[in-house]
Amino acid sequence: MSQQMPPNYVRAATFNNKAGMGVKLLAFFDSGATEEHNMANGSSVYVARTIDKGTWTAVDPIKRVELTGPEGKNCEFDVKVSGVAVLSYTIALKLVCEAE
């Protein structure tokens, strides 16, 4: 009998902008959808997406995040976890990205 592997995905994430500047956040989801947020310094945004299946809804996991500052500098990363996660990220000075 084969064992099923547990799911591994990011269900949702909060992004806190402490970079000292406004940034554009672009989240990429498993379905191929994207979500864009223009974040002022000191602001936070909660990113989560579901897919309407008619009589039920499915989670659309976050797969990748890109951040762009006012000078066009980018910080990008793939989101990988073990299990199902709801994460919090801090966007720091010079778009240094770290997971909390």
N, CA, C and O atoms as a DFTB+ gen file, in Angstrom:
400 C
 N C O
     1  1       0.850      -1.172       0.000
     2  2       0.000       0.000       0.000
     3  2       0.901       1.242       0.000
     4  3       1.833       1.342       0.798
     5  1       0.615       2.173      -0.894
     6  2       1.434       3.395      -0.971
     7  2       0.908       4.444       0.004
     8  3      -0.292       4.546       0.259
     9  1       1.835       5.207       0.532
    10  2       1.491       6.268       1.468
    11  2       1.331       7.583       0.715
    12  3       2.133       7.901      -0.163
    13  1       0.298       8.347       1.058
    14  2       0.109       9.648       0.450
    15  2       1.036      10.657       1.107
    16  3       1.239      10.641       2.321
    17  1       1.595      11.536       0.280
    18  2       2.450      12.607       0.778
    19  2       1.567      13.753       1.284
    20  3       0.541      14.053       0.673
    21  1       1.951      14.392       2.387
    22  2       1.162      15.530       2.869
    23  2       1.285      16.708       1.905
    24  3       2.282      16.824       1.192
    25  1       0.282      17.576       1.879
    26  2       0.370      18.745       1.003
    27  2       1.465      19.706       1.466
    28  3       1.745      19.813       2.660
    29  1       2.076      20.399       0.514
    30  2       3.110      21.400       0.793
    31  2       2.803      22.650      -0.013
    32  3       3.078      22.705      -1.212
    33  1       2.232      23.656       0.648
    34  2       1.942      24.898      -0.062
    35  2       1.735      26.046       0.920
    36  3       1.447      25.841       2.099
    37  1       1.892      27.268       0.390
    38  2       1.624      28.472       1.172
    39  2       0.194      28.908       0.883
    40  3      -0.135      29.335      -0.224
    41  1      -0.630      28.793       1.887
    42  2      -2.050      29.133       1.770
    43  2      -2.252      30.647       1.688
    44  3      -3.091      31.130       0.927
    45  1      -1.469      31.395       2.486
    46  2      -1.605      32.851       2.557
    47  2      -0.330      33.431       3.154
    48  3       0.457      32.716       3.776
    49  1      -0.133      34.730       2.960
    50  2       1.031      35.406       3.529
    51  2       0.692      36.869       3.793
    52  3      -0.077      37.492       3.061
    53  1       1.286      37.398       4.859
    54  2       1.210      38.826       5.161
    55  2       2.565      39.430       4.838
    56  3       3.602      38.894       5.231
    57  1       2.555      40.537       4.128
    58  2       3.784      41.243       3.771
    59  2       3.771      42.591       4.467
    60  3       2.816      43.357       4.333
    61  1       4.836      42.884       5.215
    62  2       4.976      44.127       5.977
    63  2       6.091      44.948       5.347
    64  3       7.237      44.500       5.301
    65  1       5.773      46.136       4.864
    66  2       6.763      46.971       4.184
    67  2       7.463      47.888       5.184
    68  3       6.884      48.856       5.675
    69  1       8.717      47.562       5.472
    70  2       9.553      48.395       6.341
    71  2      10.812      48.809       5.583
    72  3      11.871      48.999       6.182
    73  1      10.691      48.947       4.270
    74  2      11.839      49.238       3.412
    75  2      12.207      50.722       3.383
    76  3      13.259      51.080       2.854
    77  1      11.363      51.586       3.939
    78  2      11.640      53.014       3.891
    79  2      11.236      53.634       2.566
    80  3      11.585      54.780       2.283
    81  1      10.505      52.889       1.755
    82  2      10.044      53.356       0.441
    83  2       8.835      52.529       0.028
    84  3       8.579      51.463       0.588
    85  1       8.101      53.024      -0.948
    86  2       7.000      52.263      -1.503
    87  2       7.531      51.134      -2.381
    88  3       8.567      51.282      -3.028
    89  1       6.827      50.016      -2.404
    90  2       7.208      48.887      -3.251
    91  2       5.974      48.330      -3.946
    92  3       4.848      48.471      -3.470
    93  1       6.221      47.693      -5.086
    94  2       5.155      46.967      -5.779
    95  2       5.370      45.488      -5.507
    96  3       6.454      44.958      -5.751
    97  1       4.340      44.821      -5.002
    98  2       4.382      43.394      -4.732
    99  2       3.564      42.678      -5.789
   100  3       2.430      43.067      -6.067
   101  1       4.120      41.651      -6.373
   102  2       3.423      40.830      -7.352
   103  2       3.475      39.392      -6.869
   104  3       4.557      38.817      -6.749
   105  1       2.308      38.799      -6.590
   106  2       2.221      37.418      -6.122
   107  2       1.742      36.541      -7.276
   108  3       0.806      36.892      -7.994
   109  1       2.397      35.403      -7.439
   110  2       2.048      34.429      -8.471
   111  2       1.454      33.202      -7.795
   112  3       2.013      32.683      -6.829
   113  1       0.313      32.740      -8.311
   114  2      -0.397      31.620      -7.712
   115  2      -0.283      30.368      -8.580
   116  3       0.056      30.440      -9.761
   117  1      -0.573      29.226      -7.968
   118  2      -0.493      27.934      -8.638
   119  2      -1.371      27.869      -9.890
   120  3      -1.015      27.190     -10.853
   121  1      -2.499      28.554      -9.891
   122  2      -3.430      28.535     -11.016
   123  2      -2.925      29.330     -12.220
   124  3      -3.480      29.228     -13.314
   125  1      -1.861      30.129     -12.012
   126  2      -1.372      31.022     -13.062
   127  2      -1.844      32.456     -12.870
   128  3      -1.391      33.360     -13.573
   129  1      -2.744      32.666     -11.929
   130  2      -3.231      34.024     -11.636
   131  2      -2.135      34.825     -10.938
   132  3      -1.233      34.259     -10.319
   133  1      -2.226      36.148     -11.048
   134  2      -1.317      37.038     -10.336
   135  2      -2.136      38.078      -9.577
   136  3      -3.282      38.364      -9.923
   137  1      -1.526      38.630      -8.545
   138  2      -2.164      39.677      -7.753
   139  2      -1.116      40.747      -7.479
   140  3      -0.025      40.438      -7.000
   141  1      -1.436      42.001      -7.777
   142  2      -0.489      43.102      -7.608
   143  2      -0.957      44.046      -6.508
   144  3      -2.139      44.374      -6.409
   145  1       0.002      44.477      -5.679
   146  2      -0.284      45.436      -4.604
   147  2       0.793      46.507      -4.607
   148  3       1.983      46.190      -4.614
   149  1       0.394      47.764      -4.603
   150  2       1.318      48.880      -4.426
   151  2       1.303      49.225      -2.943
   152  3       0.291      49.676      -2.407
   153  1       2.444      49.005      -2.288
   154  2       2.527      49.144      -0.840
   155  2       3.308      50.391      -0.448
   156  3       4.463      50.555      -0.842
   157  1       2.687      51.255       0.317
   158  2       3.380      52.419       0.868
   159  2       4.282      51.950       2.006
   160  3       4.052      50.890       2.589
   161  1       5.297      52.732       2.316
   162  2       6.164      52.404       3.442
   163  2       5.330      52.307       4.715
   164  3       4.479      53.159       4.967
   165  1       5.570      51.276       5.513
   166  2       4.841      51.081       6.760
   167  2       3.534      50.333       6.609
   168  3       2.876      50.050       7.610
   169  1       3.139      50.003       5.396
   170  2       1.870      49.314       5.197
   171  2       2.056      47.800       5.197
   172  3       3.170      47.293       5.066
   173  1       0.940      47.093       5.349
   174  2       0.921      45.634       5.292
   175  2      -0.178      45.189       4.353
   176  3      -1.173      45.888       4.165
   177  1       0.012      44.017       3.763
   178  2      -1.022      43.459       2.908
   179  2      -1.090      41.954       3.151
   180  3      -0.068      41.282       3.289
   181  1      -2.318      41.444       3.200
   182  2      -2.573      40.020       3.362
   183  2      -2.908      39.468       1.980
   184  3      -3.815      39.965       1.313
   185  1      -2.178      38.443       1.553
   186  2      -2.367      37.879       0.213
   187  2      -2.854      36.443       0.347
   188  3      -2.187      35.608       0.958
   189  1      -4.013      36.162      -0.224
   190  2      -4.590      34.821      -0.258
   191  2      -5.583      34.781      -1.412
   192  3      -6.188      35.794      -1.764
   193  1      -5.739      33.607      -1.990
   194  2      -6.641      33.487      -3.121
   195  2      -7.324      32.125      -3.076
   196  3      -6.715      31.125      -2.699
   197  1      -8.581      32.100      -3.460
   198  2      -9.302      30.838      -3.582
   199  2      -9.841      30.715      -4.996
   200  3      -9.937      31.698      -5.730
   201  1     -10.190      29.495      -5.363
   202  2     -10.770      29.208      -6.670
   203  2     -12.178      28.689      -6.441
   204  3     -12.369      27.708      -5.722
   205  1     -13.162      29.332      -7.043
   206  2     -14.561      28.928      -6.914
   207  2     -14.803      27.696      -7.772
   208  3     -14.626      27.735      -8.989
   209  1     -15.201      26.618      -7.143
   210  2     -15.477      25.354      -7.834
   211  2     -16.978      25.076      -7.890
   212  3     -17.391      23.931      -8.077
   213  1     -17.780      26.101      -7.731
   214  2     -19.230      25.928      -7.776
   215  2     -19.804      25.697      -6.392
   216  3     -20.255      26.640      -5.742
   217  1     -19.792      24.459      -5.937
   218  2     -20.344      24.136      -4.620
   219  2     -19.283      24.136      -3.530
   220  3     -19.608      23.914      -2.364
   221  1     -18.009      24.380      -3.880
   222  2     -16.912      24.428      -2.905
   223  2     -15.808      25.327      -3.431
   224  3     -15.802      25.681      -4.610
   225  1     -14.878      25.696      -2.571
   226  2     -13.750      26.518      -2.995
   227  2     -12.445      25.807      -2.661
   228  3     -12.349      25.082      -1.671
   229  1     -11.451      26.027      -3.502
   230  2     -10.127      25.451      -3.306
   231  2      -9.126      26.565      -3.035
   232  3      -9.281      27.682      -3.530
   233  1      -8.115      26.262      -2.259
   234  2      -7.024      27.203      -2.016
   235  2      -6.188      27.292      -3.282
   236  3      -5.914      26.276      -3.921
   237  1      -5.782      28.502      -3.647
   238  2      -4.858      28.714      -4.770
   239  2      -3.514      29.099      -4.149
   240  3      -3.315      30.266      -3.810
   241  1      -2.596      28.156      -3.991
   242  2      -1.342      28.416      -3.276
   243  2      -0.473      29.494      -3.926
   244  3      -0.435      29.627      -5.150
   245  1       0.225      30.260      -3.083
   246  2       1.206      31.242      -3.542
   247  2       2.473      30.478      -3.924
   248  3       2.987      29.688      -3.132
   249  1       2.975      30.714      -5.138
   250  2       4.153      30.004      -5.622
   251  2       5.401      30.882      -5.701
   252  3       6.517      30.404      -5.494
   253  1       5.207      32.169      -6.000
   254  2       6.348      33.058      -6.224
   255  2       5.951      34.482      -5.870
   256  3       4.788      34.864      -6.002
   257  1       6.931      35.270      -5.417
   258  2       6.699      36.676      -5.074
   259  2       7.801      37.510      -5.706
   260  3       8.975      37.140      -5.660
   261  1       7.420      38.637      -6.298
   262  2       8.380      39.609      -6.819
   263  2       8.076      40.966      -6.199
   264  3       6.918      41.372      -6.102
   265  1       9.130      41.663      -5.781
   266  2       9.013      43.003      -5.220
   267  2       9.842      43.951      -6.070
   268  3      10.964      43.625      -6.460
   269  1       9.290      45.126      -6.358
   270  2      10.003      46.134      -7.133
   271  2       9.936      47.458      -6.398
   272  3       8.858      47.922      -6.026
   273  1      11.110      48.070      -6.191
   274  2      11.189      49.374      -5.545
   275  2      11.102      50.492      -6.559
   276  3      11.008      50.229      -7.758
   277  1      11.132      51.745      -6.103
   278  2      10.975      52.888      -6.995
   279  2      12.113      53.032      -8.012
   280  3      11.930      53.670      -9.048
   281  1      13.258      52.462      -7.737
   282  2      14.373      52.542      -8.679
   283  2      14.438      51.323      -9.582
   284  3      15.420      51.130     -10.298
   285  1      13.403      50.504      -9.551
   286  2      13.354      49.323     -10.398
   287  2      14.144      48.145      -9.876
   288  3      14.305      47.150     -10.584
   289  1      14.649      48.233      -8.637
   290  2      15.396      47.117      -8.057
   291  2      14.423      46.027      -7.621
   292  3      13.383      46.303      -7.024
   293  1      14.778      44.797      -7.928
   294  2      13.880      43.680      -7.654
   295  2      14.402      42.768      -6.557
   296  3      15.607      42.632      -6.347
   297  1      13.469      42.159      -5.876
   298  2      13.724      41.056      -4.960
   299  2      12.673      40.022      -5.338
   300  3      11.479      40.320      -5.319
   301  1      13.096      38.827      -5.676
   302  2      12.129      37.809      -6.048
   303  2      12.527      36.484      -5.426
   304  3      13.707      36.190      -5.229
   305  1      11.502      35.691      -5.121
   306  2      11.775      34.385      -4.522
   307  2      10.603      33.443      -4.741
   308  3       9.444      33.855      -4.788
   309  1      10.942      32.157      -4.876
   310  2       9.941      31.103      -4.915
   311  2       9.563      30.775      -3.482
   312  3      10.401      30.827      -2.582
   313  1       8.311      30.440      -3.279
   314  2       7.818      30.140      -1.948
   315  2       7.723      28.621      -1.815
   316  3       6.946      27.976      -2.520
   317  1       8.522      28.054      -0.905
   318  2       8.510      26.610      -0.677
   319  2       8.451      26.347       0.819
   320  3       9.180      26.958       1.601
   321  1       7.575      25.431       1.203
   322  2       7.409      25.095       2.613
   323  2       7.184      23.591       2.753
   324  3       6.976      22.882       1.769
   325  1       7.231      23.136       3.972
   326  2       6.876      21.764       4.282
   327  2       5.552      21.822       5.036
   328  3       5.474      22.418       6.110
   329  1       4.534      21.218       4.492
   330  2       3.199      21.284       5.077
   331  2       2.411      22.435       4.482
   332  3       2.785      22.978       3.442
   333  1       1.337      22.804       5.126
   334  2       0.504      23.931       4.711
   335  2       0.851      25.096       5.616
   336  3       0.828      24.959       6.839
   337  1       1.176      26.256       5.026
   338  2       1.672      27.371       5.829
   339  2       0.936      28.673       5.535
   340  3       0.473      28.914       4.420
   341  1       0.845      29.499       6.565
   342  2       0.444      30.896       6.456
   343  2       1.648      31.661       7.006
   344  3       1.973      31.553       8.188
   345  1       2.305      32.434       6.140
   346  2       3.577      33.064       6.487
   347  2       3.449      34.571       6.668
   348  3       2.453      35.181       6.279
   349  1       4.486      35.157       7.272
   350  2       4.604      36.599       7.385
   351  2       6.002      36.987       6.922
   352  3       6.991      36.404       7.367
   353  1       6.087      37.970       6.027
   354  2       7.357      38.440       5.490
   355  2       7.533      39.910       5.841
   356  3       6.568      40.673       5.858
   357  1       8.775      40.302       6.121
   358  2       9.109      41.701       6.320
   359  2       9.964      42.161       5.157
   360  3      10.986      41.549       4.844
   361  1       9.545      43.236       4.520
   362  2      10.308      43.840       3.433
   363  2      11.161      44.923       4.090
   364  3      10.636      45.905       4.615
   365  1      12.478      44.735       4.056
   366  2      13.378      45.617       4.792
   367  2      14.124      46.545       3.842
   368  3      13.939      46.486       2.626
   369  1      14.963      47.396       4.405
   370  2      15.739      48.372       3.651
   371  2      16.451      47.720       2.474
   372  3      16.993      46.623       2.610
   373  1      16.457      48.369       1.340
   374  2      17.088      47.903       0.102
   375  2      16.479      46.610      -0.414
   376  3      17.154      45.834      -1.090
   377  1      15.213      46.371      -0.102
   378  2      14.472      45.202      -0.552
   379  2      15.161      43.895      -0.192
   380  3      15.252      42.977      -1.006
   381  1      15.640      43.829       1.032
   382  2      16.136      42.562       1.552
   383  2      14.927      41.803       2.057
   384  3      14.174      42.324       2.880
   385  1      14.726      40.598       1.588
   386  2      13.523      39.833       1.928
   387  2      13.870      38.734       2.931
   388  3      14.835      37.994       2.742
   389  1      13.084      38.634       3.987
   390  2      13.303      37.571       4.953
   391  2      11.957      37.078       5.461
   392  3      11.037      37.870       5.664
   393  1      11.842      35.784       5.663
   394  2      10.619      35.200       6.210
   395  2      10.693      35.205       7.722
   396  3      11.754      34.961       8.295
   397  1       9.591      35.478       8.365
   398  2       9.541      35.461       9.837
   399  2       9.035      34.114      10.296
   400  3       8.913      33.877      11.497
